[in-house]
Amino acid sequence: MLTREELPECPVATTVQLICNKWKLLIIRNLIYNEKQRFTDFLKSIPGISKKVLTDDLRALEYDGIIEKEVFAEVPPRVEYSLTALGKTLKPIFDALSDWGTEYKKALLK
């Protein structure tokens, strides 16, 4: 989690610091393409992520204003995560990453 004072001057470096670790990218990817996810949905769809890392990254993304969580007053409590309006602006970036990855794989298979 970064404070405003810790944000780099370079906008690319800012983006990289906020979202570019292996797990945060996959968390955001899930929310871009699935809209809402529960904690267990992330665990099932992101092989290898631990509960602690998932918890830490969800908290960091929430703190940074990229995701939000909704807690339902039920027994047992239900929590759903989704992208904020700011987080949704990442979709074109993820679409571009997906397109580039697809083209890269095609080029390798030639």
MISE-883234 format. One record per residue: residue in three letters; z, x, y of N, C-alpha, C in turn; chain. Coordinates in steps of 0.2 Angstrom, whole numbers, plus 2048, in hexadecimal, padded with zeros to 3 digits. Atoms other than C-alpha are relative to their C-alpha. Layout:
residues N
<keza><code>ALA</code><n_w>Z</n_w><n_u>X</n_u><n_v>Y</n_v><ca_w>Z</ca_w><ca_u>X</ca_u><ca_v>Y</ca_v><c_w>Z</c_w><c_u>X</c_u><c_v>Y</c_v><unit>A</unit></keza>
...
This chain:
residues 110
<keza><code>MET</code><n_w>800</n_w><n_u>804</n_u><n_v>7FA</n_v><ca_w>800</ca_w><ca_u>800</ca_u><ca_v>800</ca_v><c_w>800</c_w><c_u>804</c_u><c_v>806</c_v><unit>A</unit></keza>
<keza><code>LEU</code><n_w>801</n_w><n_u>7FC</n_u><n_v>7FA</n_v><ca_w>7FB</ca_w><ca_u>807</ca_u><ca_v>811</ca_v><c_w>803</c_w><c_u>7FC</c_u><c_v>806</c_v><unit>A</unit></keza>
<keza><code>THR</code><n_w>7FF</n_w><n_u>803</n_u><n_v>7F9</n_v><ca_w>802</ca_w><ca_u>804</ca_u><ca_v>822</ca_v><c_w>7FA</c_w><c_u>801</c_u><c_v>804</c_v><unit>A</unit></keza>
<keza><code>ARG</code><n_w>805</n_w><n_u>7FF</n_u><n_v>7FC</n_v><ca_w>7F7</ca_w><ca_u>802</ca_u><ca_v>830</ca_v><c_w>7FF</c_w><c_u>807</c_u><c_v>803</c_v><unit>A</unit></keza>
<keza><code>GLU</code><n_w>800</n_w><n_u>7F9</n_u><n_v>7FE</n_v><ca_w>7FB</ca_w><ca_u>814</ca_u><ca_v>836</ca_v><c_w>7FD</c_w><c_u>804</c_u><c_v>7FB</c_v><unit>A</unit></keza>
<keza><code>GLU</code><n_w>802</n_w><n_u>7FB</n_u><n_v>805</n_v><ca_w>7F6</ca_w><ca_u>81B</ca_u><ca_v>825</ca_v><c_w>7F9</c_w><c_u>7FF</c_u><c_v>7FE</c_v><unit>A</unit></keza>
<keza><code>LEU</code><n_w>808</n_w><n_u>801</n_u><n_v>801</n_v><ca_w>7E4</ca_w><ca_u>813</ca_u><ca_v>825</ca_v><c_w>7FC</c_w><c_u>806</c_u><c_v>803</c_v><unit>A</unit></keza>
<keza><code>PRO</code><n_w>804</n_w><n_u>7FB</n_u><n_v>7FE</n_v><ca_w>7D7</ca_w><ca_u>820</ca_u><ca_v>826</ca_v><c_w>7FB</c_w><c_u>7FE</c_u><c_v>806</c_v><unit>A</unit></keza>
<keza><code>GLU</code><n_w>805</n_w><n_u>802</n_u><n_v>7FB</n_v><ca_w>7CB</ca_w><ca_u>820</ca_u><ca_v>835</ca_v><c_w>7FA</c_w><c_u>7FE</c_u><c_v>7FD</c_v><unit>A</unit></keza>
<keza><code>CYS</code><n_w>806</n_w><n_u>802</n_u><n_v>803</n_v><ca_w>7BC</ca_w><ca_u>820</ca_u><ca_v>82A</ca_v><c_w>800</c_w><c_u>7F9</c_u><c_v>7FC</c_v><unit>A</unit></keza>
<keza><code>PRO</code><n_w>800</n_w><n_u>807</n_u><n_v>803</n_v><ca_w>7B8</ca_w><ca_u>80E</ca_u><ca_v>825</ca_v><c_w>7FF</c_w><c_u>801</c_u><c_v>7F8</c_v><unit>A</unit></keza>
<keza><code>VAL</code><n_w>802</n_w><n_u>7FF</n_u><n_v>807</n_v><ca_w>7B1</ca_w><ca_u>814</ca_u><ca_v>814</ca_v><c_w>807</c_w><c_u>802</c_u><c_v>7FC</c_v><unit>A</unit></keza>
<keza><code>ALA</code><n_w>7F9</n_w><n_u>7FD</n_u><n_v>803</n_v><ca_w>7C2</ca_w><ca_u>81E</ca_u><ca_v>810</ca_v><c_w>805</c_w><c_u>7FA</c_u><c_v>800</c_v><unit>A</unit></keza>
<keza><code>THR</code><n_w>7FB</n_w><n_u>806</n_u><n_v>800</n_v><ca_w>7CC</ca_w><ca_u>80E</ca_u><ca_v>815</ca_v><c_w>7FE</c_w><c_u>7FC</c_u><c_v>7FA</c_v><unit>A</unit></keza>
<keza><code>THR</code><n_w>802</n_w><n_u>805</n_u><n_v>805</n_v><ca_w>7C2</ca_w><ca_u>803</ca_u><ca_v>809</ca_v><c_w>802</c_w><c_u>804</c_u><c_v>7F9</c_v><unit>A</unit></keza>
<keza><code>VAL</code><n_w>7FF</n_w><n_u>7FC</n_u><n_v>806</n_v><ca_w>7C4</ca_w><ca_u>811</ca_u><ca_v>7FB</ca_v><c_w>808</c_w><c_u>800</c_u><c_v>7FF</c_v><unit>A</unit></keza>
<keza><code>GLN</code><n_w>7F9</n_w><n_u>800</n_u><n_v>801</n_v><ca_w>7D7</ca_w><ca_u>812</ca_u><ca_v>7FE</ca_v><c_w>803</c_w><c_u>7F9</c_u><c_v>7FE</c_v><unit>A</unit></keza>
<keza><code>LEU</code><n_w>7FE</n_w><n_u>807</n_u><n_v>801</n_v><ca_w>7D9</ca_w><ca_u>7FF</ca_u><ca_v>7FE</ca_v><c_w>7FF</c_w><c_u>7FE</c_u><c_v>7F9</c_v><unit>A</unit></keza>
<keza><code>ILE</code><n_w>802</n_w><n_u>804</n_u><n_v>806</n_v><ca_w>7CF</ca_w><ca_u>7FA</ca_u><ca_v>7EE</ca_v><c_w>7FE</c_w><c_u>805</c_u><c_v>7FB</c_v><unit>A</unit></keza>
<keza><code>CYS</code><n_w>803</n_w><n_u>7FB</n_u><n_v>805</n_v><ca_w>7C9</ca_w><ca_u>80A</ca_u><ca_v>7E5</ca_v><c_w>805</c_w><c_u>803</c_u><c_v>7FB</c_v><unit>A</unit></keza>
<keza><code>ASN</code><n_w>7FD</n_w><n_u>7FD</n_u><n_v>806</n_v><ca_w>7D4</ca_w><ca_u>80D</ca_u><ca_v>7D6</ca_v><c_w>7FE</c_w><c_u>7FB</c_u><c_v>7FB</c_v><unit>A</unit></keza>
<keza><code>LYS</code><n_w>803</n_w><n_u>803</n_u><n_v>806</n_v><ca_w>7CE</ca_w><ca_u>808</ca_u><ca_v>7C5</ca_v><c_w>803</c_w><c_u>7F9</c_u><c_v>7FF</c_v><unit>A</unit></keza>
<keza><code>TRP</code><n_w>7FD</n_w><n_u>807</n_u><n_v>802</n_v><ca_w>7DA</ca_w><ca_u>7F9</ca_u><ca_v>7C3</ca_v><c_w>7FF</c_w><c_u>7FB</c_u><c_v>806</c_v><unit>A</unit></keza>
<keza><code>LYS</code><n_w>801</n_w><n_u>804</n_u><n_v>7FA</n_v><ca_w>7D9</ca_w><ca_u>7F2</ca_u><ca_v>7D5</ca_v><c_w>7F8</c_w><c_u>7FD</c_u><c_v>800</c_v><unit>A</unit></keza>
<keza><code>LEU</code><n_w>807</n_w><n_u>802</n_u><n_v>801</n_v><ca_w>7C6</ca_w><ca_u>7F1</ca_u><ca_v>7D3</ca_v><c_w>7FF</c_w><c_u>7FB</c_u><c_v>7FB</c_v><unit>A</unit></keza>
<keza><code>LEU</code><n_w>801</n_w><n_u>805</n_u><n_v>805</n_v><ca_w>7C7</ca_w><ca_u>7E7</ca_u><ca_v>7C3</ca_v><c_w>804</c_w><c_u>7FA</c_u><c_v>802</c_v><unit>A</unit></keza>
<keza><code>ILE</code><n_w>7FC</n_w><n_u>805</n_u><n_v>7FE</n_v><ca_w>7D4</ca_w><ca_u>7DC</ca_u><ca_v>7CA</ca_v><c_w>7FC</c_w><c_u>7FC</c_u><c_v>805</c_v><unit>A</unit></keza>
<keza><code>ILE</code><n_w>804</n_w><n_u>803</n_u><n_v>7FB</n_v><ca_w>7C9</ca_w><ca_u>7D8</ca_u><ca_v>7D9</ca_v><c_w>7FA</c_w><c_u>7FD</c_u><c_v>7FD</c_v><unit>A</unit></keza>
<keza><code>ARG</code><n_w>806</n_w><n_u>803</n_u><n_v>803</n_v><ca_w>7BA</ca_w><ca_u>7D6</ca_u><ca_v>7CE</ca_v><c_w>801</c_w><c_u>7FA</c_u><c_v>7FC</c_v><unit>A</unit></keza>
<keza><code>ASN</code><n_w>7FE</n_w><n_u>806</n_u><n_v>804</n_v><ca_w>7C3</ca_w><ca_u>7C9</ca_u><ca_v>7C3</ca_v><c_w>800</c_w><c_u>7FA</c_u><c_v>805</c_v><unit>A</unit></keza>
<keza><code>LEU</code><n_w>7FF</n_w><n_u>805</n_u><n_v>7FB</n_v><ca_w>7C7</ca_w><ca_u>7BF</ca_u><ca_v>7D3</ca_v><c_w>7FA</c_w><c_u>7FE</c_u><c_v>803</c_v><unit>A</unit></keza>
<keza><code>ILE</code><n_w>806</n_w><n_u>802</n_u><n_v>7FD</n_v><ca_w>7B6</ca_w><ca_u>7C0</ca_u><ca_v>7DA</ca_v><c_w>7FC</c_w><c_u>7FC</c_u><c_v>7FC</c_v><unit>A</unit></keza>
<keza><code>TYR</code><n_w>804</n_w><n_u>804</n_u><n_v>804</n_v><ca_w>7AE</ca_w><ca_u>7B9</ca_u><ca_v>7CB</ca_v><c_w>803</c_w><c_u>7FB</c_u><c_v>7FC</c_v><unit>A</unit></keza>
<keza><code>ASN</code><n_w>7FC</n_w><n_u>805</n_u><n_v>803</n_v><ca_w>7BC</ca_w><ca_u>7AE</ca_u><ca_v>7C5</ca_v><c_w>804</c_w><c_u>7FC</c_u><c_v>804</c_v><unit>A</unit></keza>
<keza><code>GLU</code><n_w>7FC</n_w><n_u>803</n_u><n_v>7FB</n_v><ca_w>7C4</ca_w><ca_u>7A8</ca_u><ca_v>7D5</ca_v><c_w>807</c_w><c_u>800</c_u><c_v>7FF</c_v><unit>A</unit></keza>
<keza><code>LYS</code><n_w>7F8</n_w><n_u>800</n_u><n_v>801</n_v><ca_w>7D6</ca_w><ca_u>7A6</ca_u><ca_v>7CE</ca_v><c_w>801</c_w><c_u>803</c_u><c_v>7F9</c_v><unit>A</unit></keza>
<keza><code>GLN</code><n_w>7FE</n_w><n_u>7FD</n_u><n_v>806</n_v><ca_w>7DF</ca_w><ca_u>7B0</ca_u><ca_v>7C1</ca_v><c_w>808</c_w><c_u>800</c_u><c_v>800</c_v><unit>A</unit></keza>
<keza><code>ARG</code><n_w>7F9</n_w><n_u>7FF</n_u><n_v>801</n_v><ca_w>7F0</ca_w><ca_u>7B0</ca_u><ca_v>7BA</ca_v><c_w>802</c_w><c_u>807</c_u><c_v>7FD</c_v><unit>A</unit></keza>
<keza><code>PHE</code><n_w>7FE</n_w><n_u>7FA</n_u><n_v>802</n_v><ca_w>7FA</ca_w><ca_u>7BF</ca_u><ca_v>7B5</ca_v><c_w>7FD</c_w><c_u>802</c_u><c_v>7F9</c_v><unit>A</unit></keza>
<keza><code>THR</code><n_w>802</n_w><n_u>7FF</n_u><n_v>806</n_v><ca_w>7F6</ca_w><ca_u>7BD</ca_u><ca_v>7A3</ca_v><c_w>7F8</c_w><c_u>801</c_u><c_v>7FF</c_v><unit>A</unit></keza>
<keza><code>ASP</code><n_w>807</n_w><n_u>7FF</n_u><n_v>800</n_v><ca_w>7E3</ca_w><ca_u>7BB</ca_u><ca_v>7A7</ca_v><c_w>7FE</c_w><c_u>807</c_u><c_v>801</c_v><unit>A</unit></keza>
<keza><code>PHE</code><n_w>801</n_w><n_u>7F9</n_u><n_v>7FF</n_v><ca_w>7E3</ca_w><ca_u>7CC</ca_u><ca_v>7AE</ca_v><c_w>801</c_w><c_u>804</c_u><c_v>7FA</c_v><unit>A</unit></keza>
<keza><code>LEU</code><n_w>7FF</n_w><n_u>7FC</n_u><n_v>806</n_v><ca_w>7EB</ca_w><ca_u>7D4</ca_u><ca_v>79F</ca_v><c_w>7FB</c_w><c_u>7FF</c_u><c_v>7FB</c_v><unit>A</unit></keza>
<keza><code>LYS</code><n_w>805</n_w><n_u>801</n_u><n_v>805</n_v><ca_w>7DF</ca_w><ca_u>7CC</ca_u><ca_v>794</ca_v><c_w>7F9</c_w><c_u>803</c_u><c_v>801</c_v><unit>A</unit></keza>
<keza><code>SER</code><n_w>807</n_w><n_u>7FF</n_u><n_v>7FE</n_v><ca_w>7CF</ca_w><ca_u>7D0</ca_u><ca_v>79E</ca_v><c_w>800</c_w><c_u>808</c_u><c_v>802</c_v><unit>A</unit></keza>
<keza><code>ILE</code><n_w>800</n_w><n_u>7F9</n_u><n_v>7FE</n_v><ca_w>7D4</ca_w><ca_u>7E2</ca_u><ca_v>7A3</ca_v><c_w>803</c_w><c_u>804</c_u><c_v>7FB</c_v><unit>A</unit></keza>
<keza><code>PRO</code><n_w>7FE</n_w><n_u>7FD</n_u><n_v>806</n_v><ca_w>7D6</ca_w><ca_u>7EC</ca_u><ca_v>793</ca_v><c_w>804</c_w><c_u>807</c_u><c_v>803</c_v><unit>A</unit></keza>
<keza><code>GLY</code><n_w>7FD</n_w><n_u>7F9</n_u><n_v>7FF</n_v><ca_w>7E3</ca_w><ca_u>7FB</ca_u><ca_v>795</ca_v><c_w>805</c_w><c_u>7FF</c_u><c_v>806</c_v><unit>A</unit></keza>
<keza><code>ILE</code><n_w>7FB</n_w><n_u>800</n_u><n_v>7FA</n_v><ca_w>7EC</ca_w><ca_u>7F5</ca_u><ca_v>7A5</ca_v><c_w>807</c_w><c_u>7FE</c_u><c_v>7FD</c_v><unit>A</unit></keza>
<keza><code>SER</code><n_w>7F9</n_w><n_u>802</n_u><n_v>802</n_v><ca_w>7FF</ca_w><ca_u>7F4</ca_u><ca_v>7A3</ca_v><c_w>803</c_w><c_u>7FB</c_u><c_v>805</c_v><unit>A</unit></keza>
<keza><code>LYS</code><n_w>7FD</n_w><n_u>806</n_u><n_v>7FC</n_v><ca_w>80A</ca_w><ca_u>7E6</ca_u><ca_v>7AA</ca_v><c_w>802</c_w><c_u>803</c_u><c_v>806</c_v><unit>A</unit></keza>
<keza><code>LYS</code><n_w>7FD</n_w><n_u>7FC</n_u><n_v>7FA</n_v><ca_w>812</ca_w><ca_u>7F3</ca_u><ca_v>7B6</ca_v><c_w>7FB</c_w><c_u>801</c_u><c_v>805</c_v><unit>A</unit></keza>
<keza><code>VAL</code><n_w>805</n_w><n_u>7FE</n_u><n_v>7FC</n_v><ca_w>802</ca_w><ca_u>7F9</ca_u><ca_v>7BD</ca_v><c_w>7FD</c_w><c_u>7FA</c_u><c_v>803</c_v><unit>A</unit></keza>
<keza><code>LEU</code><n_w>803</n_w><n_u>806</n_u><n_v>7FE</n_v><ca_w>7FB</ca_w><ca_u>7E7</ca_u><ca_v>7BE</ca_v><c_w>804</c_w><c_u>7FD</c_u><c_v>806</c_v><unit>A</unit></keza>
<keza><code>THR</code><n_w>7FB</n_w><n_u>803</n_u><n_v>7FB</n_v><ca_w>80B</ca_w><ca_u>7E1</ca_u><ca_v>7C7</ca_v><c_w>7FF</c_w><c_u>804</c_u><c_v>807</c_v><unit>A</unit></keza>
<keza><code>ASP</code><n_w>800</n_w><n_u>7FC</n_u><n_v>7FA</n_v><ca_w>80A</ca_w><ca_u>7F0</ca_u><ca_v>7D3</ca_v><c_w>7FA</c_w><c_u>7FF</c_u><c_v>804</c_v><unit>A</unit></keza>
<keza><code>ASP</code><n_w>806</n_w><n_u>801</n_u><n_v>7FD</n_v><ca_w>7F8</ca_w><ca_u>7EE</ca_u><ca_v>7D7</ca_v><c_w>7FF</c_w><c_u>7F9</c_u><c_v>803</c_v><unit>A</unit></keza>
<keza><code>LEU</code><n_w>800</n_w><n_u>807</n_u><n_v>7FD</n_v><ca_w>7F9</ca_w><ca_u>7DB</ca_u><ca_v>7DA</ca_v><c_w>804</c_w><c_u>800</c_u><c_v>806</c_v><unit>A</unit></keza>
<keza><code>ARG</code><n_w>7FC</n_w><n_u>800</n_u><n_v>7FA</n_v><ca_w>807</ca_w><ca_u>7DE</ca_u><ca_v>7E6</ca_v><c_w>7FD</c_w><c_u>804</c_u><c_v>806</c_v><unit>A</unit></keza>
<keza><code>ALA</code><n_w>804</n_w><n_u>7FC</n_u><n_v>7FB</n_v><ca_w>7FD</ca_w><ca_u>7EC</ca_u><ca_v>7EF</ca_v><c_w>7FA</c_w><c_u>7FC</c_u><c_v>803</c_v><unit>A</unit></keza>
<keza><code>LEU</code><n_w>805</n_w><n_u>804</n_u><n_v>7FE</n_v><ca_w>7EE</ca_w><ca_u>7E1</ca_u><ca_v>7F0</ca_v><c_w>802</c_w><c_u>7FA</c_u><c_v>805</c_v><unit>A</unit></keza>
<keza><code>GLU</code><n_w>7FE</n_w><n_u>806</n_u><n_v>7FC</n_v><ca_w>7F8</ca_w><ca_u>7D2</ca_u><ca_v>7F7</ca_v><c_w>803</c_w><c_u>803</c_u><c_v>806</c_v><unit>A</unit></keza>
<keza><code>TYR</code><n_w>7FE</n_w><n_u>7FC</n_u><n_v>7FA</n_v><ca_w>801</ca_w><ca_u>7DE</ca_u><ca_v>803</ca_v><c_w>7FA</c_w><c_u>801</c_u><c_v>805</c_v><unit>A</unit></keza>
<keza><code>ASP</code><n_w>806</n_w><n_u>7FE</n_u><n_v>7FC</n_v><ca_w>7F0</ca_w><ca_u>7E4</ca_u><ca_v>809</ca_v><c_w>7FC</c_w><c_u>7FA</c_u><c_v>803</c_v><unit>A</unit></keza>
<keza><code>GLY</code><n_w>804</n_w><n_u>806</n_u><n_v>7FE</n_v><ca_w>7EA</ca_w><ca_u>7D2</ca_u><ca_v>80C</ca_v><c_w>7FA</c_w><c_u>7FE</c_u><c_v>7FC</c_v><unit>A</unit></keza>
<keza><code>ILE</code><n_w>807</n_w><n_u>801</n_u><n_v>803</n_v><ca_w>7DC</ca_w><ca_u>7D2</ca_u><ca_v>7FF</ca_v><c_w>801</c_w><c_u>7FA</c_u><c_v>7FB</c_v><unit>A</unit></keza>
<keza><code>ILE</code><n_w>7FF</n_w><n_u>806</n_u><n_v>805</n_v><ca_w>7E4</ca_w><ca_u>7C6</ca_u><ca_v>7F2</ca_v><c_w>806</c_w><c_u>7FC</c_u><c_v>803</c_v><unit>A</unit></keza>
<keza><code>GLU</code><n_w>7FA</n_w><n_u>804</n_u><n_v>7FF</n_v><ca_w>7F1</ca_w><ca_u>7B8</ca_u><ca_v>7F3</ca_v><c_w>802</c_w><c_u>7FD</c_u><c_v>7FA</c_v><unit>A</unit></keza>
<keza><code>LYS</code><n_w>7FE</n_w><n_u>804</n_u><n_v>806</n_v><ca_w>7FC</ca_w><ca_u>7B0</ca_u><ca_v>7E6</ca_v><c_w>803</c_w><c_u>7F9</c_u><c_v>802</c_v><unit>A</unit></keza>
<keza><code>GLU</code><n_w>7FD</n_w><n_u>807</n_u><n_v>800</n_v><ca_w>801</ca_w><ca_u>79E</ca_u><ca_v>7E4</ca_v><c_w>805</c_w><c_u>7FF</c_u><c_v>7FB</c_v><unit>A</unit></keza>
<keza><code>VAL</code><n_w>7FB</n_w><n_u>801</n_u><n_v>805</n_v><ca_w>811</ca_w><ca_u>79A</ca_u><ca_v>7DC</ca_v><c_w>801</c_w><c_u>7F9</c_u><c_v>7FF</c_v><unit>A</unit></keza>
<keza><code>PHE</code><n_w>800</n_w><n_u>807</n_u><n_v>801</n_v><ca_w>812</ca_w><ca_u>789</ca_u><ca_v>7D4</ca_v><c_w>808</c_w><c_u>7FF</c_u><c_v>7FD</c_v><unit>A</unit></keza>
<keza><code>ALA</code><n_w>7F9</n_w><n_u>802</n_u><n_v>802</n_v><ca_w>824</ca_w><ca_u>781</ca_u><ca_v>7D2</ca_v><c_w>800</c_w><c_u>7FC</c_u><c_v>7FA</c_v><unit>A</unit></keza>
<keza><code>GLU</code><n_w>800</n_w><n_u>803</n_u><n_v>806</n_v><ca_w>823</ca_w><ca_u>77E</ca_u><ca_v>7C0</ca_v><c_w>805</c_w><c_u>804</c_u><c_v>7FB</c_v><unit>A</unit></keza>
<keza><code>VAL</code><n_w>7FC</n_w><n_u>7FC</n_u><n_v>805</n_v><ca_w>82D</ca_w><ca_u>783</ca_u><ca_v>7B1</ca_v><c_w>7FC</c_w><c_u>800</c_u><c_v>7FA</c_v><unit>A</unit></keza>
<keza><code>PRO</code><n_w>7FF</n_w><n_u>7F9</n_u><n_v>7FD</n_v><ca_w>828</ca_w><ca_u>790</ca_u><ca_v>7AC</ca_v><c_w>7FC</c_w><c_u>800</c_u><c_v>806</c_v><unit>A</unit></keza>
<keza><code>PRO</code><n_w>804</n_w><n_u>7FF</n_u><n_v>7FA</n_v><ca_w>822</ca_w><ca_u>795</ca_u><ca_v>7BD</ca_v><c_w>7F9</c_w><c_u>803</c_u><c_v>7FE</c_v><unit>A</unit></keza>
<keza><code>ARG</code><n_w>807</n_w><n_u>7FE</n_u><n_v>801</n_v><ca_w>80F</ca_w><ca_u>797</ca_u><ca_v>7BE</ca_v><c_w>7FE</c_w><c_u>803</c_u><c_v>807</c_v><unit>A</unit></keza>
<keza><code>VAL</code><n_w>802</n_w><n_u>7FC</n_u><n_v>7FA</n_v><ca_w>807</ca_w><ca_u>7A4</ca_u><ca_v>7CA</ca_v><c_w>7F8</c_w><c_u>801</c_u><c_v>7FF</c_v><unit>A</unit></keza>
<keza><code>GLU</code><n_w>808</n_w><n_u>7FE</n_u><n_v>800</n_v><ca_w>7F4</ca_w><ca_u>7A5</ca_u><ca_v>7CE</ca_v><c_w>7FF</c_w><c_u>804</c_u><c_v>806</c_v><unit>A</unit></keza>
<keza><code>TYR</code><n_w>802</n_w><n_u>7FB</n_u><n_v>7FB</n_v><ca_w>7EC</ca_w><ca_u>7B3</ca_u><ca_v>7D8</ca_v><c_w>7F9</c_w><c_u>7FE</c_u><c_v>802</c_v><unit>A</unit></keza>
<keza><code>SER</code><n_w>807</n_w><n_u>801</n_u><n_v>7FE</n_v><ca_w>7DC</ca_w><ca_u>7B1</ca_u><ca_v>7E2</ca_v><c_w>7FF</c_w><c_u>804</c_u><c_v>806</c_v><unit>A</unit></keza>
<keza><code>LEU</code><n_w>802</n_w><n_u>7FC</n_u><n_v>7FA</n_v><ca_w>7D3</ca_w><ca_u>7BA</ca_u><ca_v>7F0</ca_v><c_w>802</c_w><c_u>7FC</c_u><c_v>806</c_v><unit>A</unit></keza>
<keza><code>THR</code><n_w>800</n_w><n_u>803</n_u><n_v>7F9</n_v><ca_w>7D7</ca_w><ca_u>7B7</ca_u><ca_v>802</ca_v><c_w>7F9</c_w><c_u>800</c_u><c_v>803</c_v><unit>A</unit></keza>
<keza><code>ALA</code><n_w>807</n_w><n_u>800</n_u><n_v>7FD</n_v><ca_w>7C9</ca_w><ca_u>7B4</ca_u><ca_v>80E</ca_v><c_w>7FE</c_w><c_u>807</c_u><c_v>802</c_v><unit>A</unit></keza>
<keza><code>LEU</code><n_w>802</n_w><n_u>7F9</n_u><n_v>7FF</n_v><ca_w>7C9</ca_w><ca_u>7C6</ca_u><ca_v>812</ca_v><c_w>7FE</c_w><c_u>803</c_u><c_v>7F9</c_v><unit>A</unit></keza>
<keza><code>GLY</code><n_w>802</n_w><n_u>7FE</n_u><n_v>806</n_v><ca_w>7C9</ca_w><ca_u>7CA</ca_u><ca_v>800</ca_v><c_w>7F9</c_w><c_u>7FE</c_u><c_v>7FD</c_v><unit>A</unit></keza>
<keza><code>LYS</code><n_w>806</n_w><n_u>803</n_u><n_v>802</n_v><ca_w>7BA</ca_w><ca_u>7BF</ca_u><ca_v>7FD</ca_v><c_w>7FA</c_w><c_u>804</c_u><c_v>803</c_v><unit>A</unit></keza>
<keza><code>THR</code><n_w>805</n_w><n_u>7FC</n_u><n_v>7FD</n_v><ca_w>7B0</ca_w><ca_u>7CA</ca_u><ca_v>809</ca_v><c_w>7FE</c_w><c_u>806</c_u><c_v>7FC</c_v><unit>A</unit></keza>
<keza><code>LEU</code><n_w>802</n_w><n_u>7FB</n_u><n_v>804</n_v><ca_w>7B0</ca_w><ca_u>7D7</ca_u><ca_v>7FC</ca_v><c_w>7FA</c_w><c_u>7FE</c_u><c_v>7FB</c_v><unit>A</unit></keza>
<keza><code>LYS</code><n_w>805</n_w><n_u>802</n_u><n_v>805</n_v><ca_w>7A4</ca_w><ca_u>7CD</ca_u><ca_v>7F1</ca_v><c_w>7F9</c_w><c_u>804</c_u><c_v>801</c_v><unit>A</unit></keza>
<keza><code>PRO</code><n_w>806</n_w><n_u>7FC</n_u><n_v>7FF</n_v><ca_w>794</ca_w><ca_u>7D5</ca_u><ca_v>7F8</ca_v><c_w>800</c_w><c_u>807</c_u><c_v>7FE</c_v><unit>A</unit></keza>
<keza><code>ILE</code><n_w>7FF</n_w><n_u>7F9</n_u><n_v>803</n_v><ca_w>79B</ca_w><ca_u>7E6</ca_u><ca_v>7F4</ca_v><c_w>800</c_w><c_u>800</c_u><c_v>7F9</c_v><unit>A</unit></keza>
<keza><code>PHE</code><n_w>800</n_w><n_u>801</n_u><n_v>808</n_v><ca_w>79F</ca_w><ca_u>7E1</ca_u><ca_v>7E2</ca_v><c_w>7F9</c_w><c_u>7FE</c_u><c_v>7FD</c_v><unit>A</unit></keza>
<keza><code>ASP</code><n_w>807</n_w><n_u>802</n_u><n_v>803</n_v><ca_w>78E</ca_w><ca_u>7D9</ca_u><ca_v>7E0</ca_v><c_w>7FB</c_w><c_u>806</c_u><c_v>801</c_v><unit>A</unit></keza>
<keza><code>ALA</code><n_w>804</n_w><n_u>7FA</n_u><n_v>7FF</n_v><ca_w>786</ca_w><ca_u>7E9</ca_u><ca_v>7E7</ca_v><c_w>802</c_w><c_u>805</c_u><c_v>7FA</c_v><unit>A</unit></keza>
<keza><code>LEU</code><n_w>7FD</n_w><n_u>7FB</n_u><n_v>805</n_v><ca_w>791</ca_w><ca_u>7F4</ca_u><ca_v>7DB</ca_v><c_w>7FD</c_w><c_u>7FE</c_u><c_v>7F9</c_v><unit>A</unit></keza>
<keza><code>SER</code><n_w>802</n_w><n_u>803</n_u><n_v>807</n_v><ca_w>78C</ca_w><ca_u>7E8</ca_u><ca_v>7CC</ca_v><c_w>7F8</c_w><c_u>802</c_u><c_v>800</c_v><unit>A</unit></keza>
<keza><code>ASP</code><n_w>807</n_w><n_u>7FF</n_u><n_v>800</n_v><ca_w>779</ca_w><ca_u>7E9</ca_u><ca_v>7D1</ca_v><c_w>7FF</c_w><c_u>808</c_u><c_v>7FF</c_v><unit>A</unit></keza>
<keza><code>TRP</code><n_w>801</n_w><n_u>7F9</n_u><n_v>801</n_v><ca_w>77A</ca_w><ca_u>7FC</ca_u><ca_v>7D2</ca_v><c_w>801</c_w><c_u>803</c_u><c_v>7F9</c_v><unit>A</unit></keza>
<keza><code>GLY</code><n_w>7FE</n_w><n_u>7FE</n_u><n_v>807</n_v><ca_w>783</ca_w><ca_u>7FE</ca_u><ca_v>7C2</ca_v><c_w>7FB</c_w><c_u>7FE</c_u><c_v>7FB</c_v><unit>A</unit></keza>
<keza><code>THR</code><n_w>805</n_w><n_u>803</n_u><n_v>805</n_v><ca_w>776</ca_w><ca_u>7F3</ca_u><ca_v>7B9</ca_v><c_w>7FA</c_w><c_u>804</c_u><c_v>800</c_v><unit>A</unit></keza>
<keza><code>GLU</code><n_w>806</n_w><n_u>7FC</n_u><n_v>7FF</n_v><ca_w>768</ca_w><ca_u>7FD</ca_u><ca_v>7C0</ca_v><c_w>801</c_w><c_u>807</c_u><c_v>7FD</c_v><unit>A</unit></keza>
<keza><code>TYR</code><n_w>7FF</n_w><n_u>7F9</n_u><n_v>802</n_v><ca_w>770</ca_w><ca_u>80E</ca_u><ca_v>7BC</ca_v><c_w>800</c_w><c_u>800</c_u><c_v>7F8</c_v><unit>A</unit></keza>
<keza><code>LYS</code><n_w>801</n_w><n_u>800</n_u><n_v>807</n_v><ca_w>772</ca_w><ca_u>808</ca_u><ca_v>7AA</ca_v><c_w>7F9</c_w><c_u>7FF</c_u><c_v>7FD</c_v><unit>A</unit></keza>
<keza><code>LYS</code><n_w>807</n_w><n_u>801</n_u><n_v>802</n_v><ca_w>760</ca_w><ca_u>803</ca_u><ca_v>7A9</ca_v><c_w>7FD</c_w><c_u>807</c_u><c_v>800</c_v><unit>A</unit></keza>
<keza><code>ALA</code><n_w>803</n_w><n_u>7F9</n_u><n_v>7FF</n_v><ca_w>75B</ca_w><ca_u>814</ca_u><ca_v>7B0</ca_v><c_w>802</c_w><c_u>805</c_u><c_v>7FA</c_v><unit>A</unit></keza>
<keza><code>LEU</code><n_w>7FE</n_w><n_u>7FB</n_u><n_v>806</n_v><ca_w>765</ca_w><ca_u>81D</ca_u><ca_v>7A2</ca_v><c_w>7FD</c_w><c_u>7FE</c_u><c_v>7FA</c_v><unit>A</unit></keza>
<keza><code>LEU</code><n_w>803</n_w><n_u>802</n_u><n_v>807</n_v><ca_w>75D</ca_w><ca_u>813</ca_u><ca_v>794</ca_v><c_w>7F9</c_w><c_u>801</c_u><c_v>800</c_v><unit>A</unit></keza>
<keza><code>LYS</code><n_w>808</n_w><n_u>7FE</n_u><n_v>800</n_v><ca_w>74B</ca_w><ca_u>818</ca_u><ca_v>799</ca_v><c_w>7FF</c_w><c_u>806</c_u><c_v>7FC</c_v><unit>A</unit></keza>
